[in-house]
Structure formats: C-alpha cells, structure tokens
Amino acid sequence: MSVKENIMLGDEFSEEEFDKAVKKAKVDKFINLLDEGYDTIVGERGSKLSDGQRQRVAIARALIRNPKVLILDEATSGVDSQTEEEIFEELKEYDMTLIIISHRLSTIRKADKVVSIKRWRR
C-alpha cells in the first residue's frame, strides 16, 4: 500500500481534500524524501516510515474524513516539538472536538481543558 492509498483507504476524495489533509498533518514536510513520493510503498504496518512519519500519515487519514471528534493518543510522540506545535496549530482550523492523550506537557499546554489522571493506589 502506498502513502496515498494509506491515507485514502479506498475512499474517494478530491485532490484538494487530499492536499489539505497532508499539509495540515505535515506529511508534505517529509514526502519529498521518499523515492516515490506519495506512491512510495509503506511496507507491512508502515515499516518503511519512521514513527513520526507514520503518525503524520495517520493524522492525515483522520483529517481527510473531516471528523467531528478526533482522539489523538500519543499521536505526535514520534515527531519533534516544532512539528508537533505546527500540527496542533493546523488542527485549530477544524470545527471539531479534539481529545489529546499525552505524557508531554508541551502537547497539552494550549488545551482549553486539561484532565490529569493519576494512578490510584489503595
């Protein structure tokens, strides 16, 4: 499966929708490093991509579907802090509820509401 096929997952989207999703998820920042660009075969479970690249492809896959609610569980743990900040700035443009699960305080510092869950011991 190629990077593009992985994002589209068999659904039909316009080039405009595709371009918007990959730009918002910052896939466009690394795609030119791949030999075949969006046609690059990602391998079994995305094995030919780094952790951060896989995470950005997964975010693009979600964004192209224009969700009302998006849950990101450590979804940017494999990207540098600058790229992470850029992605979250882009996500503000969507009319959706965003639930972020993260151990990184920098990830949640701009959240409207923060809930901290601590391990309960008896």
Biotite code that builds the C-alpha atoms (Angstrom):
import biotite.structure as struc

atoms = struc.array([
    struc.Atom([0.000, 0.000, 0.000], chain_id="A", res_id=1, res_name="MET", atom_name="CA", element="C"),
    struc.Atom([1.341, 3.449, -0.888], chain_id="A", res_id=2, res_name="SER", atom_name="CA", element="C"),
    struc.Atom([1.360, 6.519, 1.335], chain_id="A", res_id=3, res_name="VAL", atom_name="CA", element="C"),
    struc.Atom([-1.545, 7.957, -0.664], chain_id="A", res_id=4, res_name="LYS", atom_name="CA", element="C"),
    struc.Atom([-3.539, 4.709, -0.542], chain_id="A", res_id=5, res_name="GLU", atom_name="CA", element="C"),
    struc.Atom([-2.922, 4.538, 3.207], chain_id="A", res_id=6, res_name="ASN", atom_name="CA", element="C"),
    struc.Atom([-4.424, 7.989, 3.672], chain_id="A", res_id=7, res_name="ILE", atom_name="CA", element="C"),
    struc.Atom([-7.357, 7.421, 1.293], chain_id="A", res_id=8, res_name="MET", atom_name="CA", element="C"),
    struc.Atom([-8.120, 3.825, 2.409], chain_id="A", res_id=9, res_name="LEU", atom_name="CA", element="C"),
    struc.Atom([-10.196, 3.127, -0.692], chain_id="A", res_id=10, res_name="GLY", atom_name="CA", element="C"),
    struc.Atom([-12.455, 6.150, -0.314], chain_id="A", res_id=11, res_name="ASP", atom_name="CA", element="C"),
    struc.Atom([-12.824, 8.864, -2.936], chain_id="A", res_id=12, res_name="GLU", atom_name="CA", element="C"),
    struc.Atom([-11.555, 12.321, -2.034], chain_id="A", res_id=13, res_name="PHE", atom_name="CA", element="C"),
    struc.Atom([-10.720, 15.271, -4.243], chain_id="A", res_id=14, res_name="SER", atom_name="CA", element="C"),
    struc.Atom([-7.112, 16.323, -4.781], chain_id="A", res_id=15, res_name="GLU", atom_name="CA", element="C"),
    struc.Atom([-7.961, 19.473, -2.842], chain_id="A", res_id=16, res_name="GLU", atom_name="CA", element="C"),
    struc.Atom([-9.156, 17.440, 0.163], chain_id="A", res_id=17, res_name="GLU", atom_name="CA", element="C"),
    struc.Atom([-6.063, 15.235, -0.047], chain_id="A", res_id=18, res_name="PHE", atom_name="CA", element="C"),
    struc.Atom([-3.686, 18.197, -0.308], chain_id="A", res_id=19, res_name="ASP", atom_name="CA", element="C"),
    struc.Atom([-5.337, 19.926, 2.649], chain_id="A", res_id=20, res_name="LYS", atom_name="CA", element="C"),
    struc.Atom([-5.081, 16.842, 4.881], chain_id="A", res_id=21, res_name="ALA", atom_name="CA", element="C"),
    struc.Atom([-1.417, 16.129, 4.102], chain_id="A", res_id=22, res_name="VAL", atom_name="CA", element="C"),
    struc.Atom([-0.465, 19.773, 4.603], chain_id="A", res_id=23, res_name="LYS", atom_name="CA", element="C"),
    struc.Atom([-2.313, 20.037, 7.915], chain_id="A", res_id=24, res_name="LYS", atom_name="CA", element="C"),
    struc.Atom([-0.707, 16.796, 9.169], chain_id="A", res_id=25, res_name="ALA", atom_name="CA", element="C"),
    struc.Atom([2.713, 17.923, 7.876], chain_id="A", res_id=26, res_name="LYS", atom_name="CA", element="C"),
    struc.Atom([3.108, 14.859, 5.647], chain_id="A", res_id=27, res_name="VAL", atom_name="CA", element="C"),
    struc.Atom([4.253, 17.285, 2.953], chain_id="A", res_id=28, res_name="ASP", atom_name="CA", element="C"),
    struc.Atom([7.336, 18.065, 5.091], chain_id="A", res_id=29, res_name="LYS", atom_name="CA", element="C"),
    struc.Atom([8.841, 14.603, 4.530], chain_id="A", res_id=30, res_name="PHE", atom_name="CA", element="C"),
    struc.Atom([7.199, 13.215, 1.392], chain_id="A", res_id=31, res_name="ILE", atom_name="CA", element="C"),
    struc.Atom([9.896, 14.504, -0.959], chain_id="A", res_id=32, res_name="ASN", atom_name="CA", element="C"),
    struc.Atom([12.472, 12.477, 0.977], chain_id="A", res_id=33, res_name="LEU", atom_name="CA", element="C"),
    struc.Atom([10.767, 9.272, -0.186], chain_id="A", res_id=34, res_name="LEU", atom_name="CA", element="C"),
    struc.Atom([11.844, 7.843, -3.556], chain_id="A", res_id=35, res_name="ASP", atom_name="CA", element="C"),
    struc.Atom([8.329, 7.628, -4.978], chain_id="A", res_id=36, res_name="GLU", atom_name="CA", element="C"),
    struc.Atom([6.684, 10.452, -3.025], chain_id="A", res_id=37, res_name="GLY", atom_name="CA", element="C"),
    struc.Atom([3.033, 9.659, -2.268], chain_id="A", res_id=38, res_name="TYR", atom_name="CA", element="C"),
    struc.Atom([3.340, 6.490, -4.379], chain_id="A", res_id=39, res_name="ASP", atom_name="CA", element="C"),
    struc.Atom([6.014, 5.052, -2.058], chain_id="A", res_id=40, res_name="THR", atom_name="CA", element="C"),
    struc.Atom([5.011, 1.648, -0.708], chain_id="A", res_id=41, res_name="ILE", atom_name="CA", element="C"),
    struc.Atom([4.998, 1.935, 3.076], chain_id="A", res_id=42, res_name="VAL", atom_name="CA", element="C"),
    struc.Atom([5.602, -1.745, 3.829], chain_id="A", res_id=43, res_name="GLY", atom_name="CA", element="C"),
    struc.Atom([3.980, -4.003, 6.393], chain_id="A", res_id=44, res_name="GLU", atom_name="CA", element="C"),
    struc.Atom([2.439, -1.806, 9.128], chain_id="A", res_id=45, res_name="ARG", atom_name="CA", element="C"),
    struc.Atom([4.269, 1.206, 7.696], chain_id="A", res_id=46, res_name="GLY", atom_name="CA", element="C"),
    struc.Atom([7.689, -0.345, 8.306], chain_id="A", res_id=47, res_name="SER", atom_name="CA", element="C"),
    struc.Atom([9.386, 1.851, 5.707], chain_id="A", res_id=48, res_name="LYS", atom_name="CA", element="C"),
    struc.Atom([8.366, 5.008, 7.547], chain_id="A", res_id=49, res_name="LEU", atom_name="CA", element="C"),
    struc.Atom([9.705, 6.418, 10.802], chain_id="A", res_id=50, res_name="SER", atom_name="CA", element="C"),
    struc.Atom([7.437, 6.574, 13.853], chain_id="A", res_id=51, res_name="ASP", atom_name="CA", element="C"),
    struc.Atom([6.812, 10.276, 13.316], chain_id="A", res_id=52, res_name="GLY", atom_name="CA", element="C"),
    struc.Atom([6.078, 9.787, 9.618], chain_id="A", res_id=53, res_name="GLN", atom_name="CA", element="C"),
    struc.Atom([3.581, 7.011, 10.413], chain_id="A", res_id=54, res_name="ARG", atom_name="CA", element="C"),
    struc.Atom([1.903, 9.258, 12.969], chain_id="A", res_id=55, res_name="GLN", atom_name="CA", element="C"),
    struc.Atom([1.568, 12.111, 10.479], chain_id="A", res_id=56, res_name="ARG", atom_name="CA", element="C"),
    struc.Atom([0.082, 9.761, 7.854], chain_id="A", res_id=57, res_name="VAL", atom_name="CA", element="C"),
    struc.Atom([-2.431, 8.533, 10.456], chain_id="A", res_id=58, res_name="ALA", atom_name="CA", element="C"),
    struc.Atom([-3.400, 12.108, 11.334], chain_id="A", res_id=59, res_name="ILE", atom_name="CA", element="C"),
    struc.Atom([-3.859, 12.926, 7.627], chain_id="A", res_id=60, res_name="ALA", atom_name="CA", element="C"),
    struc.Atom([-6.018, 9.787, 7.264], chain_id="A", res_id=61, res_name="ARG", atom_name="CA", element="C"),
    struc.Atom([-8.274, 11.080, 10.030], chain_id="A", res_id=62, res_name="ALA", atom_name="CA", element="C"),
    struc.Atom([-8.355, 14.701, 8.860], chain_id="A", res_id=63, res_name="LEU", atom_name="CA", element="C"),
    struc.Atom([-9.321, 13.898, 5.276], chain_id="A", res_id=64, res_name="ILE", atom_name="CA", element="C"),
    struc.Atom([-12.562, 12.451, 6.674], chain_id="A", res_id=65, res_name="ARG", atom_name="CA", element="C"),
    struc.Atom([-13.360, 15.751, 8.431], chain_id="A", res_id=66, res_name="ASN", atom_name="CA", element="C"),
    struc.Atom([-14.307, 14.216, 11.794], chain_id="A", res_id=67, res_name="PRO", atom_name="CA", element="C"),
    struc.Atom([-16.493, 15.930, 14.385], chain_id="A", res_id=68, res_name="LYS", atom_name="CA", element="C"),
    struc.Atom([-14.421, 14.346, 17.169], chain_id="A", res_id=69, res_name="VAL", atom_name="CA", element="C"),
    struc.Atom([-10.758, 13.351, 16.906], chain_id="A", res_id=70, res_name="LEU", atom_name="CA", element="C"),
    struc.Atom([-8.991, 11.403, 19.649], chain_id="A", res_id=71, res_name="ILE", atom_name="CA", element="C"),
    struc.Atom([-5.201, 11.547, 19.486], chain_id="A", res_id=72, res_name="LEU", atom_name="CA", element="C"),
    struc.Atom([-3.491, 9.112, 21.866], chain_id="A", res_id=73, res_name="ASP", atom_name="CA", element="C"),
    struc.Atom([0.236, 9.945, 21.922], chain_id="A", res_id=74, res_name="GLU", atom_name="CA", element="C"),
    struc.Atom([-0.260, 10.770, 18.236], chain_id="A", res_id=75, res_name="ALA", atom_name="CA", element="C"),
    struc.Atom([2.746, 13.074, 17.988], chain_id="A", res_id=76, res_name="THR", atom_name="CA", element="C"),
    struc.Atom([5.186, 11.323, 20.317], chain_id="A", res_id=77, res_name="SER", atom_name="CA", element="C"),
    struc.Atom([7.433, 10.463, 17.352], chain_id="A", res_id=78, res_name="GLY", atom_name="CA", element="C"),
    struc.Atom([7.731, 13.978, 15.929], chain_id="A", res_id=79, res_name="VAL", atom_name="CA", element="C"),
    struc.Atom([9.925, 16.855, 17.056], chain_id="A", res_id=80, res_name="ASP", atom_name="CA", element="C"),
    struc.Atom([8.377, 19.583, 19.192], chain_id="A", res_id=81, res_name="SER", atom_name="CA", element="C"),
    struc.Atom([8.362, 22.148, 16.357], chain_id="A", res_id=82, res_name="GLN", atom_name="CA", element="C"),
    struc.Atom([6.419, 19.840, 14.007], chain_id="A", res_id=83, res_name="THR", atom_name="CA", element="C"),
    struc.Atom([4.083, 18.893, 16.843], chain_id="A", res_id=84, res_name="GLU", atom_name="CA", element="C"),
    struc.Atom([3.318, 22.547, 17.517], chain_id="A", res_id=85, res_name="GLU", atom_name="CA", element="C"),
    struc.Atom([2.721, 23.167, 13.795], chain_id="A", res_id=86, res_name="GLU", atom_name="CA", element="C"),
    struc.Atom([0.308, 20.224, 13.575], chain_id="A", res_id=87, res_name="ILE", atom_name="CA", element="C"),
    struc.Atom([-1.716, 21.383, 16.579], chain_id="A", res_id=88, res_name="PHE", atom_name="CA", element="C"),
    struc.Atom([-1.864, 24.930, 15.207], chain_id="A", res_id=89, res_name="GLU", atom_name="CA", element="C"),
    struc.Atom([-3.288, 23.499, 11.959], chain_id="A", res_id=90, res_name="GLU", atom_name="CA", element="C"),
    struc.Atom([-5.859, 21.415, 13.855], chain_id="A", res_id=91, res_name="LEU", atom_name="CA", element="C"),
    struc.Atom([-7.365, 24.605, 15.296], chain_id="A", res_id=92, res_name="LYS", atom_name="CA", element="C"),
    struc.Atom([-8.778, 25.371, 11.845], chain_id="A", res_id=93, res_name="GLU", atom_name="CA", element="C"),
    struc.Atom([-11.098, 22.358, 12.001], chain_id="A", res_id=94, res_name="TYR", atom_name="CA", element="C"),
    struc.Atom([-14.548, 22.563, 13.569], chain_id="A", res_id=95, res_name="ASP", atom_name="CA", element="C"),
    struc.Atom([-14.155, 19.505, 15.781], chain_id="A", res_id=96, res_name="MET", atom_name="CA", element="C"),
    struc.Atom([-13.698, 18.372, 19.323], chain_id="A", res_id=97, res_name="THR", atom_name="CA", element="C"),
    struc.Atom([-10.109, 17.306, 19.863], chain_id="A", res_id=98, res_name="LEU", atom_name="CA", element="C"),
    struc.Atom([-9.221, 14.955, 22.705], chain_id="A", res_id=99, res_name="ILE", atom_name="CA", element="C"),
    struc.Atom([-5.483, 14.658, 23.250], chain_id="A", res_id=100, res_name="ILE", atom_name="CA", element="C"),
    struc.Atom([-3.873, 11.991, 25.400], chain_id="A", res_id=101, res_name="ILE", atom_name="CA", element="C"),
    struc.Atom([-0.234, 12.773, 26.084], chain_id="A", res_id=102, res_name="SER", atom_name="CA", element="C"),
    struc.Atom([2.564, 12.479, 28.599], chain_id="A", res_id=103, res_name="HIS", atom_name="CA", element="C"),
    struc.Atom([4.238, 15.574, 27.110], chain_id="A", res_id=104, res_name="ARG", atom_name="CA", element="C"),
    struc.Atom([3.161, 18.750, 28.870], chain_id="A", res_id=105, res_name="LEU", atom_name="CA", element="C"),
    struc.Atom([4.117, 20.787, 25.803], chain_id="A", res_id=106, res_name="SER", atom_name="CA", element="C"),
    struc.Atom([1.465, 18.892, 23.852], chain_id="A", res_id=107, res_name="THR", atom_name="CA", element="C"),
    struc.Atom([-1.406, 19.978, 26.072], chain_id="A", res_id=108, res_name="ILE", atom_name="CA", element="C"),
    struc.Atom([-0.292, 23.429, 27.196], chain_id="A", res_id=109, res_name="ARG", atom_name="CA", element="C"),
    struc.Atom([-2.726, 25.227, 24.854], chain_id="A", res_id=110, res_name="LYS", atom_name="CA", element="C"),
    struc.Atom([-5.703, 22.998, 25.618], chain_id="A", res_id=111, res_name="ALA", atom_name="CA", element="C"),
    struc.Atom([-8.997, 24.561, 26.700], chain_id="A", res_id=112, res_name="ASP", atom_name="CA", element="C"),
    struc.Atom([-9.339, 21.976, 29.436], chain_id="A", res_id=113, res_name="LYS", atom_name="CA", element="C"),
    struc.Atom([-6.802, 19.569, 30.949], chain_id="A", res_id=114, res_name="VAL", atom_name="CA", element="C"),
    struc.Atom([-7.727, 16.459, 32.900], chain_id="A", res_id=115, res_name="VAL", atom_name="CA", element="C"),
    struc.Atom([-4.938, 14.701, 34.760], chain_id="A", res_id=116, res_name="SER", atom_name="CA", element="C"),
    struc.Atom([-5.376, 11.040, 35.566], chain_id="A", res_id=117, res_name="ILE", atom_name="CA", element="C"),
    struc.Atom([-3.102, 9.709, 38.256], chain_id="A", res_id=118, res_name="LYS", atom_name="CA", element="C"),
    struc.Atom([-2.593, 6.123, 39.218], chain_id="A", res_id=119, res_name="ARG", atom_name="CA", element="C"),
    struc.Atom([-4.922, 5.196, 42.033], chain_id="A", res_id=120, res_name="TRP", atom_name="CA", element="C"),
    struc.Atom([-3.428, 3.148, 44.862], chain_id="A", res_id=121, res_name="ARG", atom_name="CA", element="C"),
    struc.Atom([-5.163, 1.706, 47.887], chain_id="A", res_id=122, res_name="ARG", atom_name="CA", element="C"),
])
